[in-house]
Amino acid sequence: MLIIYLREYIMNKTTITSFRVEDTDFTRIRKLPFWRVAVLVMSGWKTSIQNRVNKFFKDFGLLENIPTASAFCQAREKIKPGFFKSLNENVTKFFYENYEKEGLVKKWKGRLLWVVDGSHINVPDTTETREKYSIQANQYNEKGVVQAQASFLCDVLNEISVNSSIDKIKTEKYFIFSEHISHYRKDAIVIYDRLYADFSVIAFHANAGIDFVIRCPEITTFKKVQNFIKSDLVDEIINLKVTQKQKKFVEENGLPKEVTVRLVKVKLSNGEIEVLMTSLLEEDYKLEDFKWLYNKRWGVETYLDRLKNQLEVERFSSSKLIGIEQDFYGVVFLSTLESVLSQDDEKEITRESREKQLKYEYKINKSVSYSALVDYIVDLLLNLNKSPEEVIDDLSRLFRTGRTPIRPGRKFKRKNLTATQQLRYHKYVKRTCV
């Protein structure tokens, strides 16, 4: 069972040895051993650090041993951020290996649907962060604000983050080759926006035998793609040759200099025509499939919105680099864990909706389920006096209290807010919506 697996992993000596900063860290029995500090980091920070520490120790009946906020802050600096990233990797691996047997891994035509996308993340402004990340300045703010770029490889059907990375602002494809490449699977179709329409990305997929769908920009360096855009054709298979700009990179990485791709045109609901480039050459993939397929890329936009507004990934509990990365990867892990743990309830809610012939199918409200998970994370991962089954039953009841209808084709017109309206929204409104 997943929870037993995670409890053992967090307390495992090999895990502690691998992810402590110094060899001497966490070698003595103290109030704040590795596993307590790790779970405390993930416990949410909508209150002060000391209040969070107090609640944590109260829940364990250890009021006489409460450490100071300063002690916790010092202890967390002994854990590498990679630990929280490893938790996400282990949950994802467990999900694909075990949940598929129970029919809980959603697929399309037997394929996983993955999307790569990125977003700028506001981070605390310190000397450290200015050196590590990027400074975005303009004529109104010469000093600028500090931002990092986060990149995600998401499974949009199962709503989990397969991999994530945070770094200074760089070209989009950098994260594919440096971070996501080792996580790709041949049973997945990877979907990209137009910023990834690059020969090196296409050649990598062809070389690895991994299928893709990429939205082509209106202005492209590929002449054959430009000709297709201008033509009356709606479906064509072409050969692309390496561009002069990409030739060195392709040769250095042993990638093919020519690849075969398929170009298709899809008509959007607003009447606009989009051109997609794909490795799916087989006739089994019909022209109408690609409009549906590319629309699934919207799932990563929803995920990023949830990460920022519901999970509040930018509300860091530390201004130090190690704390910022711990918080970032910790929130990503919790979002993945929530999606995995709610799969059973999601399936049951869908079944009930169909049996009762309701107007809409229903799904779990993510803001409700995530909040419940954070409240129960201590019991889930550390409370050995409470069985995983008991905790999961409690969570299941809470998950089901938040149901939201799935309304196909529903759209909201984006409102242009003034700076004052935006400030008010972020300070007040969004907190009442989650």
C-alpha positions in Angstrom: 0.0 0.0 0.0 1.2 3.5 -0.9 1.1 5.0 2.6 3.0 2.1 4.2 5.6 2.5 1.4 6.0 6.2 2.0 6.2 5.8 5.8 9.0 3.3 5.4 10.8 5.4 2.8 10.8 8.5 5.0 12.2 6.7 8.0 14.6 4.5 6.1 18.3 5.0 7.1 19.4 4.9 3.4 17.0 7.7 2.6 18.2 9.8 5.5 21.8 9.2 4.5 21.2 10.1 0.9 19.3 13.4 1.5 21.0 14.9 4.6 23.4 17.8 3.7 26.3 16.7 6.0 27.3 13.2 7.1 26.9 14.3 10.8 23.3 15.6 10.3 20.5 13.7 12.1 22.9 11.3 13.8 21.7 12.0 17.3 18.3 11.5 18.9 16.7 15.0 19.1 13.3 16.7 19.1 13.6 17.2 15.4 14.7 14.0 13.6 14.8 13.9 9.8 11.2 12.6 9.3 9.6 15.2 11.6 11.4 18.0 9.9 10.5 16.7 6.5 6.8 16.4 7.2 6.8 19.8 9.0 8.0 21.4 5.8 5.0 20.1 4.0 2.4 20.9 6.7 1.4 24.2 5.1 2.3 27.8 6.1 -0.8 29.8 6.4 0.1 30.5 10.0 3.4 31.5 11.6 6.2 28.9 11.8 6.0 28.7 15.6 2.3 28.1 15.5 2.8 25.4 12.9 5.5 23.7 15.1 3.2 24.0 18.2 0.3 22.3 16.4 2.5 19.6 15.0 3.9 18.7 18.5 0.5 19.0 20.1 -1.0 16.5 17.7 1.7 14.1 18.9 1.0 14.8 22.6 4.5 16.2 23.0 3.7 19.7 24.4 6.6 19.4 26.8 9.1 19.0 24.0 8.1 21.8 21.6 11.2 23.2 19.8 11.5 26.8 18.8 10.8 28.1 15.3 14.5 28.9 15.1 15.5 25.3 15.9 13.2 24.1 13.1 14.6 26.6 10.6 18.1 25.4 11.4 17.1 21.7 11.2 15.4 22.1 7.8 18.7 23.4 6.3 20.1 19.9 6.9 17.7 18.3 4.3 18.4 18.4 0.6 15.5 19.6 -1.5 16.0 16.5 -3.7 14.3 14.5 -0.9 10.9 16.1 -1.7 11.5 15.6 -5.4 12.3 11.9 -4.7 9.0 11.6 -2.8 7.1 12.7 -6.0 9.1 10.3 -8.2 8.4 7.4 -5.8 4.6 8.2 -5.7 4.5 8.4 -9.5 6.3 5.2 -10.0 4.1 3.4 -7.4 1.0 4.8 -9.1 1.9 3.5 -12.6 3.1 0.1 -11.3 0.2 -0.6 -8.9 -2.9 1.4 -9.8 -3.1 0.2 -13.4 -3.9 -3.3 -12.2 -7.0 -1.9 -10.6 -8.0 0.1 -13.7 -7.3 3.5 -12.1 -4.7 4.8 -14.5 -6.6 6.8 -17.2 -5.3 6.4 -20.8 -6.4 7.4 -24.3 -6.3 4.6 -26.9 -4.0 2.8 -24.5 -1.6 5.7 -24.2 -0.7 8.1 -21.4 -1.1 11.8 -22.2 1.8 13.9 -20.9 2.3 17.7 -21.4 5.4 19.8 -20.8 5.0 23.4 -19.9 6.5 26.1 -17.7 5.6 29.1 -15.6 7.4 32.0 -13.9 7.4 31.8 -10.1 7.9 34.8 -7.9 10.5 34.1 -5.2 11.7 36.1 -2.2 14.1 39.0 -3.1 17.4 38.4 -1.4 21.1 38.5 -2.4 21.0 34.7 -2.7 18.0 34.6 -4.9 19.2 37.4 -7.2 22.4 35.4 -7.9 20.5 32.1 -8.4 17.4 33.1 -10.3 16.5 35.9 -12.8 15.6 39.5 -12.3 12.7 40.9 -14.3 12.9 44.7 -14.6 11.2 47.4 -16.6 11.0 51.2 -16.9 8.7 51.3 -13.9 10.8 49.1 -11.7 14.5 49.4 -12.4 15.4 47.2 -9.4 13.2 44.5 -10.7 11.6 41.5 -9.1 13.2 38.0 -8.7 11.6 35.2 -10.6 12.4 31.6 -11.2 11.2 29.4 -14.1 9.4 26.2 -13.1 9.0 23.5 -15.7 6.6 20.5 -15.4 6.1 17.2 -17.1 2.4 16.4 -16.3 0.1 13.5 -16.8 -3.0 15.5 -17.7 -5.5 12.6 -17.6 -4.4 11.5 -14.2 -3.6 15.1 -13.0 -0.2 14.3 -11.6 3.2 15.9 -12.0 5.6 13.2 -13.3 8.6 15.6 -12.9 9.3 19.2 -12.1 12.2 21.6 -11.9 12.9 25.1 -10.8 15.8 27.2 -12.1 16.6 30.6 -13.6 14.6 31.7 -16.6 15.9 29.8 -19.7 14.7 28.6 -23.0 11.8 26.1 -22.7 13.7 23.2 -24.4 16.5 23.4 -21.8 14.3 21.7 -19.2 13.4 18.9 -21.6 17.0 17.8 -22.1 18.3 18.6 -18.6 15.4 17.5 -16.5 12.5 15.7 -18.1 14.2 13.4 -20.6 15.0 10.6 -18.1 11.3 10.3 -17.2 9.8 9.8 -20.7 8.1 6.6 -21.5 7.3 5.0 -24.9 3.6 4.4 -23.9 3.1 8.2 -23.5 2.3 10.8 -26.1 4.0 14.1 -25.1 2.1 17.3 -26.1 3.8 20.7 -26.5 2.9 24.3 -27.2 4.5 26.3 -30.0 7.5 27.3 -28.0 8.8 23.8 -28.3 8.5 23.6 -32.1 12.3 23.0 -32.4 14.2 20.5 -34.6 16.3 19.3 -31.7 13.1 18.4 -29.7 11.6 16.7 -32.7 14.8 14.8 -33.4 15.1 13.7 -29.8 11.6 12.1 -29.9 12.3 10.4 -33.2 15.6 9.0 -31.9 14.0 7.7 -28.6 10.8 6.4 -30.3 8.6 8.6 -28.1 5.5 10.1 -29.8 4.7 13.8 -29.7 2.2 16.4 -30.7 3.5 20.0 -31.1 1.6 23.1 -32.0 3.4 25.0 -34.9 3.8 28.8 -34.7 2.4 30.8 -37.6 5.9 31.8 -38.5 8.3 28.9 -38.5 11.8 28.1 -39.7 10.6 25.0 -41.6 9.8 25.9 -45.2 7.7 22.7 -45.7 5.6 23.7 -42.7 5.1 27.2 -44.1 4.0 25.7 -47.4 1.6 23.4 -45.7 0.1 26.4 -43.7 -0.5 28.3 -46.9 -1.9 25.3 -48.8 -5.4 23.8 -48.8 -4.1 20.5 -47.4 -5.4 19.4 -44.0 -3.2 16.3 -43.5 0.2 15.7 -44.9 3.3 13.6 -44.1 6.7 15.3 -44.8 10.4 14.9 -44.1 12.1 17.6 -42.1 15.9 18.2 -42.3 18.0 19.7 -39.6 18.3 23.5 -39.7 21.7 25.1 -39.9 21.2 26.6 -36.4 20.5 23.2 -34.9 23.1 21.2 -36.8 25.8 21.4 -34.2 23.5 20.3 -31.3 22.1 17.4 -33.3 25.5 16.1 -34.3 26.9 16.4 -30.7 24.0 14.5 -29.3 23.9 11.8 -32.0 20.4 12.8 -33.1 19.0 12.1 -36.7 19.4 14.9 -39.2 16.1 14.1 -41.0 12.8 13.0 -39.4 9.4 12.1 -40.8 6.4 14.0 -39.3 2.8 14.5 -39.9 1.1 17.9 -40.3 -2.6 18.3 -39.6 -4.9 21.3 -39.5 -7.6 21.5 -36.8 -10.4 24.1 -36.6 -10.9 25.6 -33.1 -14.3 26.5 -31.7 -13.6 30.2 -32.5 -13.1 29.4 -36.1 -9.3 29.7 -36.1 -7.1 27.1 -37.7 -4.2 25.5 -35.8 -1.4 23.5 -37.3 -0.1 20.5 -35.3 3.1 18.5 -36.0 3.1 14.9 -34.8 4.9 11.6 -34.9 1.6 9.8 -35.0 1.6 8.7 -38.6 -0.7 5.8 -38.4 -4.2 5.9 -39.9 -5.6 4.8 -36.5 -5.2 8.5 -35.4 -7.9 10.3 -37.3 -7.9 14.0 -38.1 -10.7 14.6 -35.6 -8.6 13.0 -32.8 -6.0 15.7 -32.9 -8.3 18.5 -32.0 -9.4 16.6 -28.9 -5.8 15.5 -28.2 -4.3 19.0 -28.3 -7.2 20.4 -26.2 -6.0 18.1 -23.4 -2.9 20.4 -23.2 -5.2 22.7 -21.3 -4.9 20.3 -18.4 -1.5 21.6 -17.6 -2.8 25.2 -17.6 -5.4 24.1 -15.0 -2.6 22.4 -13.0 -0.4 25.6 -13.0 -3.4 27.7 -12.0 -4.2 25.3 -9.1 -0.5 25.2 -8.0 -0.4 29.0 -7.8 -3.8 29.9 -6.5 -5.1 27.0 -4.5 -1.8 25.4 -3.4 -0.1 28.8 -3.1 3.3 27.6 -4.3 4.6 31.2 -4.1 3.9 31.5 -0.4 7.4 30.4 0.7 8.1 29.6 4.3 11.8 30.5 3.9 13.8 33.1 2.0 16.8 30.9 1.7 17.5 28.9 -1.4 17.3 25.5 0.3 14.0 26.4 1.9 12.5 27.8 -1.3 13.3 24.6 -3.2 12.0 22.4 -0.3 8.7 24.3 -0.4 8.4 24.1 -4.2 9.1 20.4 -4.5 7.0 19.7 -1.3 3.9 21.4 -2.8 4.4 19.5 -6.1 4.6 16.2 -4.1 1.5 16.9 -2.2 -0.4 17.8 -5.4 0.6 14.4 -6.9 -0.2 12.5 -3.7 -3.6 14.1 -3.5 -4.4 13.1 -7.1 -3.3 9.5 -6.5 -5.1 9.1 -3.2 -8.3 10.5 -4.7 -8.4 8.1 -7.7 -10.7 5.6 -6.0 -13.1 8.2 -4.9 -13.0 9.9 -8.3 -13.9 6.6 -10.0 -16.7 6.0 -7.5 -18.2 9.5 -8.0 -18.2 9.0 -11.7 -19.9 5.7 -11.4 -22.6 7.2 -9.1 -23.2 10.1 -11.5 -23.8 7.7 -14.4 -26.0 5.3 -12.4 -28.2 8.2 -11.2 -28.2 9.6 -14.8 -27.4 13.1 -13.5 -27.2 15.9 -16.0 -23.4 16.2 -15.4 -20.7 13.8 -14.3 -19.0 15.0 -11.1 -15.4 15.0 -9.9 -13.6 15.9 -6.7 -13.1 19.6 -5.9 -9.3 19.9 -5.7 -9.3 22.8 -3.3 -11.3 20.7 -0.8 -9.2 17.5 -1.2 -5.9 19.3 -1.1 -6.8 21.1 2.1 -7.9 17.8 3.7 -4.6 16.2 2.7 -2.5 19.0 4.3 -4.6 18.7 7.5 -4.0 14.9 7.6 -0.4 14.8 6.3 1.1 14.2 9.8 -1.3 11.3 10.5 -0.7 10.0 7.0 3.1 9.8 7.1 4.1 9.8 10.7 1.3 8.6 13.1 2.1 4.9 13.5 -0.7 4.7 16.1 -3.2 5.2 13.4 -3.4 2.7 10.5 -3.2 3.9 6.9 -6.7 2.5 6.4 -8.1 4.7 9.1 -6.5 7.8 7.7 -7.5 7.0 4.1 -11.2 6.4 5.2 -11.2 9.8 6.9 -9.7 11.5 3.8 -12.2 9.7 1.6 -15.1 11.1 3.5 -13.7 14.6 3.3 -12.8 14.2 -0.4 -16.4 13.3 -1.2 -17.8 16.4 0.5 -16.4 18.5 -2.3 -17.9 17.5 -5.6 -17.9 19.7 -8.7 -19.8 19.1 -12.0 -17.9 18.6 -15.2 -19.5 20.9 -17.8 -18.1 20.1 -21.2 -17.3 23.1 -23.4 -17.8 25.6 -20.5 -15.7 28.7 -20.9 -15.2 31.9 -19.0 -14.4 35.2 -20.6 -11.1 36.5 -19.3 -11.5 39.8 -17.5 -9.0 42.6 -17.8 -8.3 43.8 -14.3 -6.6 47.0 -13.3 -3.5 46.8 -11.0 -5.7 47.8 -8.0 -8.3 45.1 -8.8 -5.5 42.5 -9.3 -4.0 43.4 -5.9 -7.3 43.1 -4.2 -8.0 39.7 -5.8 -4.7 38.2 -4.7 -4.9 39.6 -1.2 -8.5 38.8 -0.4 -10.7 37.1 -3.1 -8.6 34.1 -4.0 -8.3 33.0 -0.4 -12.1 32.8 0.0 -12.4 30.7 -3.1 -10.2 27.8 -1.9 
